């Protein structure tokens, strides 16, 4: 779940950036089919770019922030490891509250979409089916449903729903409009946009993008009606006449849902120059910026071990327990001092988010080899089945030495002490860097006993 939330957050940032690009550069152009493809492309890029794995020696500030936030979300949503003794809770579990709010929002919009679909299907069943070919020749595969009540005309998939009154008074123009929606597959676009909104209900860009997509659908349909020979002025008067109707089904394409002034303006607007399509190439550097912004530092392989750790309470990890707690082993370095909530090593501050994080020599492979050769798992505890993940936090000094090793979440006193001993015995690290200089930096690391990474799930599995 944590990986999914990280993906959704990155996707939301991409969607907002690409939507702004479209809104500023392309929304006023008259090549509607091209604009529709651009909007669908925005959705596709927003889904694909966050999956790109790029490493850089000096990632951007956004990338470092996202990496830290990724670890935070992963720890927040991970499940507890089997047989791990829980640390005492401290404060309100606000992280879990935020997660619950997101899930509740997704569930709400799923139910809302399901309710709208049920109403739509009920309306389709209550209408009378007629032959659309009697009004517009050559319409195969389209089902015309006529309703005796007052209802705004709309189309969904291969169905056109219209009231008896509208069919008799202005049937041909309305049917041509709705047929254009069906032939161009606009219902599938709206379905895709609704899925995006369900997953990113918190993101205004998702809602605005759907509105832009609906507007482009109407522009395309209006253009098709005028191309069929309908008088432009008469059609515009029809739009004004039907503008008072209401749209009740979010999944459907309604004849009069969009803003009337924009539709009429777009009909009378001079066609855009073909060279205006060159604006689409601006998306290439924008996509490159997004990829670089999410680039990880080369040391991020170590962070993947943190991502796999199964801990149940972020608040117990982020907020250090009070001195004297069973899950807290204070560092014993005489060079470590604290002042105003900040840590200093030999009088120099310790950074939480340097430009480049500290790195174990040999990166993840070297770290795994170190644990294999240096971490002692007492046989007595192994036989008793005491196993779990000790989450530690320490400072990597600018000299590469380890300072102030602390246990943030413990398993057993002996295992906690062994984790601290093994970390203190580590060789010199490659220190963190900030603004081109070596600095002291905080680092969080899980140490596992009797639990190995599971290549299938990315989590941990227990060794019996």
C-alpha positions in Angstrom: 0.0 0.0 0.0 2.9 2.3 0.8 4.4 1.9 -2.7 1.0 2.6 -4.2 0.5 5.8 -2.3 4.0 7.0 -3.3 3.1 6.2 -6.9 -0.3 8.1 -6.6 1.5 11.1 -5.1 4.1 11.3 -7.9 1.3 10.7 -10.5 -0.7 13.6 -9.0 2.3 16.0 -9.3 2.8 15.0 -12.9 -0.8 15.4 -13.7 -0.9 18.9 -12.2 2.2 20.0 -14.2 1.0 18.5 -17.5 -2.5 19.9 -17.0 -1.1 23.4 -16.5 1.0 23.0 -19.6 -2.1 22.1 -21.6 -4.3 24.9 -20.1 -1.8 27.6 -20.9 -0.6 26.5 -24.3 -3.3 24.4 -26.1 -6.8 24.8 -24.7 -7.6 27.7 -27.0 -6.6 26.0 -30.2 -9.2 24.7 -32.6 -7.8 21.3 -33.6 -10.0 19.4 -31.2 -9.1 15.9 -32.0 -5.5 16.7 -31.5 -6.3 18.3 -28.1 -8.3 15.3 -27.1 -5.3 13.1 -27.8 -3.1 15.5 -25.9 -5.4 15.2 -22.8 -5.4 11.5 -23.0 -1.6 11.7 -23.4 -1.4 13.7 -20.2 -3.2 10.9 -18.4 -0.9 8.3 -19.9 2.3 10.3 -19.1 1.1 10.9 -15.5 0.7 7.1 -15.1 4.0 6.1 -16.8 6.6 8.7 -15.6 6.4 7.9 -11.9 7.3 4.3 -12.8 10.6 5.4 -14.4 13.7 4.5 -12.2 16.5 7.0 -12.7 19.5 7.4 -10.5 21.7 10.4 -10.2 24.7 11.3 -8.0 23.2 14.6 -7.2 19.4 14.5 -7.5 17.2 17.6 -7.3 15.8 19.0 -4.2 12.4 17.7 -5.2 13.8 14.2 -5.7 15.4 14.2 -2.2 12.1 15.4 -0.7 10.2 12.7 -2.6 12.6 10.1 -1.4 12.2 11.1 2.2 8.4 11.2 1.8 8.5 7.8 0.1 10.2 6.3 3.0 7.7 8.0 5.3 4.7 6.7 3.5 6.2 3.2 3.2 6.8 3.0 6.9 3.4 4.5 7.6 1.5 1.8 5.7 3.6 -1.3 6.2 2.2 -4.2 8.1 3.7 -5.4 11.4 6.3 -8.1 11.2 5.4 -11.4 12.7 6.2 -11.8 16.4 7.7 -8.3 16.7 7.1 -6.8 20.2 5.3 -3.5 19.6 6.8 -0.3 21.0 4.6 1.8 23.2 2.4 4.2 21.2 3.0 7.9 21.6 0.6 10.6 20.5 -2.2 10.5 17.9 -1.5 8.2 14.9 -2.2 11.0 12.5 -0.3 9.2 9.7 -2.8 6.4 9.8 -5.6 8.9 10.0 -4.4 10.4 6.7 -4.2 7.0 5.1 -7.7 6.2 6.3 -9.0 9.5 4.8 -7.5 8.6 1.4 -9.0 5.1 1.4 -12.3 6.5 2.5 -12.3 9.0 -0.3 -11.5 6.2 -2.9 -14.3 4.1 -1.5 -16.8 7.0 -1.6 -16.1 7.8 -5.2 -16.3 4.1 -6.2 -19.7 3.9 -4.5 -20.7 7.2 -6.1 -19.7 5.9 -9.6 -21.6 2.7 -8.9 -24.7 4.6 -7.9 -24.5 6.8 -11.0 -24.1 3.7 -13.2 -27.1 2.0 -11.6 -29.3 5.1 -12.2 -28.1 5.2 -15.8 -28.9 1.6 -16.4 -32.3 2.0 -14.7 -33.1 4.9 -17.1 -32.0 2.9 -20.1 -34.4 0.0 -19.2 -37.3 2.4 -18.7 -37.1 4.0 -22.1 -38.6 2.8 -25.3 -36.3 1.5 -28.1 -36.8 2.9 -31.6 -34.9 2.7 -34.9 -32.4 5.6 -35.2 -32.1 4.9 -38.9 -35.5 6.5 -39.4 -34.1 9.8 -38.3 -30.5 9.6 -39.4 -29.8 7.1 -42.1 -26.7 4.8 -41.9 -26.4 4.4 -38.2 -25.6 0.8 -37.5 -24.9 -0.5 -34.0 -26.5 2.5 -32.3 -29.5 2.1 -30.0 -32.0 4.9 -29.8 -34.0 5.1 -26.5 -36.9 7.5 -26.3 -38.2 8.6 -23.0 -41.7 10.1 -22.5 -40.6 12.3 -19.6 -38.6 15.6 -19.5 -34.9 14.6 -19.8 -31.9 16.2 -21.3 -30.5 14.3 -24.3 -27.3 12.3 -23.7 -25.4 9.4 -25.0 -23.5 6.6 -23.3 -21.5 3.9 -25.1 -23.8 2.9 -28.0 -27.0 4.3 -26.5 -28.7 7.6 -27.3 -31.3 8.7 -24.8 -33.7 11.5 -25.8 -37.1 12.7 -24.8 -40.1 12.3 -27.1 -40.5 16.1 -27.2 -36.9 16.8 -28.2 -37.0 14.1 -30.9 -40.0 15.6 -32.5 -38.9 19.2 -32.4 -35.1 19.1 -33.0 -34.4 15.4 -33.4 -31.9 15.4 -36.3 -29.4 18.0 -34.9 -29.4 16.4 -31.5 -29.0 12.9 -32.9 -26.1 14.0 -35.1 -24.5 15.5 -32.0 -24.9 12.4 -29.9 -23.8 10.1 -32.8 -20.6 12.0 -33.0 -19.9 11.2 -29.3 -20.6 7.5 -29.9 -18.5 7.2 -33.1 -15.5 8.9 -31.5 -15.7 6.7 -28.3 -16.0 9.6 -25.9 -17.6 7.5 -23.3 -14.4 5.5 -22.9 -12.5 8.8 -22.3 -14.9 9.8 -19.5 -14.6 6.4 -18.0 -10.8 6.7 -17.9 -11.1 10.2 -16.4 -13.4 8.9 -13.7 -10.9 6.2 -12.8 -8.3 8.9 -12.5 -10.6 11.0 -10.3 -11.3 8.0 -8.1 -7.7 7.5 -7.4 -6.8 11.1 -7.2 -9.9 12.6 -5.7 -7.7 15.0 -3.7 -6.1 16.4 -6.8 -7.8 19.5 -8.4 -6.0 18.8 -11.6 -7.8 15.5 -12.1 -11.2 17.2 -11.9 -10.1 20.1 -14.2 -8.7 17.7 -16.7 -12.0 15.9 -16.9 -13.8 19.2 -17.5 -11.4 20.0 -20.3 -11.9 16.6 -21.8 -15.7 17.1 -21.8 -15.3 20.5 -23.4 -13.2 19.0 -26.2 -15.8 16.3 -26.7 -18.5 18.9 -27.2 -16.3 20.9 -29.6 -15.8 17.7 -31.7 -19.5 16.9 -31.7 -20.5 20.4 -32.6 -18.0 20.4 -35.4 -19.4 17.1 -36.7 -23.0 18.5 -36.6 -22.0 21.6 -38.7 -20.0 19.5 -41.1 -23.2 17.5 -41.8 -25.0 20.5 -43.2 -26.9 21.8 -40.2 -27.2 25.6 -40.3 -24.8 27.2 -37.8 -27.1 29.9 -36.5 -30.1 27.5 -36.1 -27.8 25.1 -34.2 -26.5 27.8 -31.9 -30.1 28.9 -31.2 -30.9 25.2 -30.3 -28.0 25.2 -27.9 -29.3 28.3 -26.2 -32.8 26.8 -26.0 -31.5 23.6 -24.4 -29.0 25.4 -22.1 -31.4 25.4 -19.2 -31.4 21.6 -19.0 -29.5 19.7 -16.3 -27.0 16.9 -16.5 -27.6 14.0 -14.2 -25.1 11.3 -15.2 -21.4 11.8 -14.8 -20.6 8.8 -17.1 -22.6 10.1 -20.0 -22.1 12.7 -22.7 -24.8 15.3 -22.4 -26.0 17.5 -25.2 -26.1 20.7 -23.1 -23.6 20.0 -20.3 -20.8 22.3 -21.4 -20.5 26.1 -21.1 -22.6 27.6 -23.9 -20.4 30.7 -24.5 -17.3 28.6 -25.1 -19.0 26.3 -27.5 -20.4 29.0 -29.6 -17.1 30.9 -29.5 -15.3 27.8 -30.7 -17.7 27.3 -33.6 -17.1 30.8 -34.9 -13.4 31.0 -34.1 -10.9 31.2 -36.9 -9.1 27.9 -37.3 -5.7 27.6 -35.6 -2.6 27.5 -37.7 -1.2 24.0 -38.3 2.1 25.3 -36.9 0.4 25.7 -33.5 0.7 21.9 -33.1 4.5 22.5 -32.5 3.5 23.6 -29.0 3.1 20.0 -28.2 6.8 19.5 -28.3 7.1 21.6 -25.1 5.9 18.5 -23.3 9.2 16.8 -24.0 11.4 19.0 -21.7 8.5 19.0 -19.2 8.5 15.2 -19.1 12.3 15.3 -18.8 12.1 17.7 -15.8 9.6 15.4 -14.1 11.9 12.4 -14.6 14.9 14.3 -13.2 12.8 15.7 -10.3 11.9 12.1 -9.2 15.5 10.8 -9.7 16.9 8.9 -6.8 20.4 9.1 -5.4 22.6 6.2 -6.2 22.5 5.2 -2.5 18.8 4.7 -2.7 19.2 1.0 -2.8 19.7 1.1 0.9 16.4 2.9 1.3 14.7 0.0 -0.4 15.4 -2.1 2.6 13.6 0.5 4.7 10.7 0.3 2.2 10.4 -3.4 2.8 10.5 -3.2 6.6 7.2 -4.3 8.2 6.5 -1.8 11.0 3.0 -0.9 12.1 3.2 2.5 13.6 4.9 5.4 12.0 4.4 7.6 15.0 6.6 5.3 17.0 9.3 5.6 14.4 9.3 9.3 13.6 8.9 10.4 17.1 11.7 9.2 19.4 10.4 7.5 22.6 11.2 9.1 25.9 14.5 8.1 27.6 14.2 4.9 29.6 11.8 3.2 27.3 12.5 -0.5 26.4 12.5 0.4 22.7 15.1 3.2 23.1 18.9 2.7 23.5 20.6 6.1 23.6 23.9 6.8 21.8 26.9 6.9 24.0 29.2 9.2 22.0 30.8 12.0 24.0 31.0 14.1 20.9 27.2 14.2 20.4 25.4 17.2 21.8 21.8 18.4 21.5 20.5 21.9 21.6 17.0 23.3 20.7 16.0 19.9 19.4 19.0 19.7 17.0 21.9 17.3 17.1 25.5 18.4 16.8 28.7 16.3 16.2 31.8 18.1 17.5 29.8 21.3 17.4 28.7 20.9 13.8 25.0 20.4 12.9 23.5 17.1 11.7 21.3 17.4 8.6 18.2 15.4 7.9 17.9 16.0 4.2 21.3 16.7 2.7 21.7 17.0 -1.1 23.3 13.6 -1.2 22.7 11.0 1.5 25.5 9.0 3.2 26.4 5.7 1.5 27.7 2.4 2.8 30.8 1.2 0.9 29.6 -1.2 -1.7 26.0 0.1 -1.6 23.2 -2.4 -1.0 25.3 -5.4 -2.0 28.1 -4.5 0.3 25.6 -3.9 3.1 24.0 -7.3 2.7 27.4 -8.9 2.7 28.3 -7.0 5.9 25.2 -8.3 7.7 25.9 -11.8 6.6 29.4 -11.8 8.0 28.9 -9.6 11.1 25.4 -9.9 12.5 25.1 -12.5 15.2 21.7 -14.1 15.8 21.8 -15.9 19.2 20.8 -19.6 18.9 18.7 -19.5 22.0 16.5 -16.8 20.6 16.4 -18.5 17.2 15.2 -21.7 18.8 12.6 -19.8 20.8 11.3 -18.2 17.6 12.1 -14.7 18.6 12.4 -12.8 15.3 11.6 -9.4 13.9 13.1 -6.1 12.6 15.0 -3.7 14.7 14.6 -0.1 13.3 17.6 2.0 14.2 18.6 5.6 13.7 22.1 7.0 13.8 24.4 9.8 12.5 26.9 9.3 9.8 29.6 11.9 10.5 31.4 13.9 7.9 34.4 11.7 8.7 32.4 8.6 7.8 32.1 7.3 11.3 28.9 6.2 13.0 27.6 8.2 16.0 24.7 8.2 18.3 23.1 4.8 17.4 19.5 4.6 18.7 16.8 1.9 18.5 13.5 3.5 17.5 11.6 0.2 17.4 12.9 -2.8 19.2 12.2 -6.6 19.2 14.1 -8.0 22.1 16.8 -6.5 24.4 19.5 -8.9 23.2 18.6 -8.4 19.5 18.4 -4.6 20.0 21.8 -4.6 21.6 23.2 -6.8 18.8 21.8 -4.5 16.1 23.5 -1.5 17.9 26.8 -3.4 18.2 26.8 -4.4 14.5 26.1 -0.8 13.4 28.9 0.6 15.6 31.3 -1.9 14.1 30.6 -0.8 10.5 33.5 0.4 8.4 33.7 4.0 7.4 30.8 5.2 5.3 30.9 7.6 2.3 29.7 10.8 4.1 26.8 12.9 3.0 27.3 16.0 0.9 25.5 19.3 0.9 26.4 22.3 -1.3 29.6 20.5 -2.3 30.8 19.9 1.2 30.9 16.8 3.4 28.3 17.0 6.3 26.9 15.1 9.2 23.6 13.4 8.3 20.9 11.3 10.0 20.2 7.8 8.7 17.5 5.3 9.4 18.1 1.6 8.9 16.2 -1.7 9.7 18.1 -4.7 11.0 16.3 -8.0 10.5 16.7 -11.2 12.6 15.1 -14.4 11.2 13.4 -12.4 8.4 14.6 -12.3 4.8 13.5 -10.2 1.9 10.9 -11.9 -0.2 11.7 -11.3 -4.0 8.0 -11.9 -4.9 6.4 -9.3 -2.7 9.3 -7.0 -1.9 8.5 -7.4 1.8 10.0 -9.9 4.3 9.3 -13.6 4.9 9.9 -15.6 8.1 12.4 -18.4 8.2 11.0 -21.3 10.2 
